[in-house]
């Protein structure tokens, strides 16, 4: 039916096969992938901490802008009131 042989298993290479080191290479690759997963988990943890710090800093900055806005508004209202008194508008 078919002109080609069925694929061989990676666990047991056929005798005389040049790919006898495949199981070892796969095992090494699995170890490297596990190490990479651990590194990515640590990186994700660090990024989450940095996000929290950035969010806290942004909140503090927004609070300062709000205080500045209210101070500026009060100052302008006071100056306009003073100007109106000086000009005798009210």
C-alpha positions as CSV (number, residue, x, y, z in Angstrom):
1,X,0.0,0.0,0.0
2,X,2.5,2.6,1.2
3,X,6.0,3.1,-0.1
4,X,7.4,4.5,3.2
5,X,7.8,2.9,6.6
6,X,5.8,4.0,9.7
7,X,7.6,6.6,11.8
8,X,9.8,5.4,14.6
9,X,9.4,6.2,18.3
10,X,11.7,8.8,19.8
11,X,12.1,6.7,22.9
12,X,13.6,3.6,21.1
13,X,15.4,4.5,17.9
14,X,16.0,1.6,15.5
15,X,19.4,-0.1,15.6
16,X,22.0,1.6,13.5
17,X,20.1,4.9,13.4
18,X,22.0,8.1,13.3
19,X,19.4,9.7,15.5
20,X,20.1,7.7,18.6
21,X,20.8,10.9,20.6
22,X,17.2,12.2,20.1
23,X,15.9,11.1,23.6
24,X,18.9,12.7,25.3
25,X,18.4,15.9,23.3
26,X,14.7,15.9,24.0
27,X,15.4,15.5,27.8
28,X,17.9,18.4,27.6
29,X,15.4,20.5,25.8
30,X,12.7,19.7,28.4
31,X,15.1,20.9,31.2
32,X,15.8,24.1,29.3
33,X,12.1,24.7,28.7
34,X,11.5,24.2,32.5
35,X,14.3,26.7,33.3
36,X,12.8,29.2,30.8
37,X,9.4,28.8,32.4
38,X,10.9,29.5,35.8
39,X,12.7,32.6,34.5
40,X,9.5,33.9,32.8
41,X,7.6,33.4,36.1
42,X,10.2,35.4,38.0
43,X,10.1,38.1,35.2
44,X,6.3,38.2,35.5
45,X,6.5,38.7,39.2
46,X,9.0,41.5,38.8
47,X,6.8,43.2,36.2
48,X,3.8,42.9,38.4
49,X,5.7,44.6,41.2
50,X,6.9,47.4,38.9
51,X,3.3,47.8,37.7
52,X,2.2,48.3,41.3
53,X,4.9,50.8,41.9
54,X,4.0,52.7,38.8
55,X,0.3,52.7,39.7
56,X,1.1,54.0,43.2
57,X,3.3,56.7,41.7
58,X,0.6,57.7,39.2
59,X,-2.0,58.0,41.9
60,X,0.3,60.2,44.0
61,X,1.0,62.4,40.9
62,X,-2.8,62.6,40.2
63,X,-3.4,63.7,43.8
64,X,-0.8,66.4,43.5
65,X,-2.3,67.6,40.2
66,X,-5.7,67.7,41.9
67,X,-4.4,69.8,44.8
68,X,-2.6,72.1,42.4
69,X,-5.8,72.5,40.3
70,X,-7.9,73.4,43.4
71,X,-5.3,75.8,44.7
72,X,-5.0,77.5,41.3
73,X,-8.8,77.7,41.0
74,X,-9.0,79.3,44.5
75,X,-6.2,81.7,43.6
76,X,-7.9,82.8,40.4
77,X,-11.2,83.2,42.1
78,X,-9.6,85.3,44.8
79,X,-7.8,87.5,42.3
80,X,-11.0,88.0,40.3
81,X,-12.8,89.0,43.5
82,X,-10.1,91.4,44.4
83,X,-10.1,92.9,41.0
84,X,-13.8,93.3,41.1
85,X,-13.6,95.2,44.4
86,X,-10.8,97.4,43.1
87,X,-12.7,98.2,40.0
88,X,-15.9,98.7,42.0
89,X,-17.9,96.2,40.0
90,X,-19.6,94.7,43.1
